[in-house]
Amino acid sequence: MRAVVQRVLEASVSVHGERVSQIGPGLLVLLGVGKGDSEADVPWMVEKLATLRIFEDSAGKMNLSLEDTHRQLIVVSQFTLYGDARKGRRPSFTEAMEPVTAKVLYERVCEGLRARGLTVGTGLFAADMKVALLNDGPVTLLLETPGPSAPAV
């Protein structure tokens, strides 16, 4: 799995002109699921997103997580994170997971975050979405699950 994690002051997702999710300060996560991903990748991504120390403490250091601050997040499915544009002019998406399985894994990540007590907004899987955000920092990180032989978080 790949994720683009953005610290935001606010974010929202709209589908067909209707707002489906909106948060104040927190994280906007664009989440892609690749062909080699499985249920085994879900706990790593959930743990990383929930505990990533990306928010400032009273000393101004990035030392606090979503769980520490009780901030919210929006997780948006983003198969284009597996786009490969190294050759030619049109990206190839052959490394993206097929939609049925990708949706299941995307939903498992959202469920895992909710099980930790976090408020999770979502987009609409496979829909044409409009995502609006106000970056905070800006702070943007790329995450990728380490694979089956890597050590736990």
Summary of the structure (lengths in Angstrom):
residues: 153
radius of gyration: 15.3
end to end distance: 14.6
largest distance: 48.4
contacts: 464
relative contact order: 0.30
helix: 25%
strand: 40%
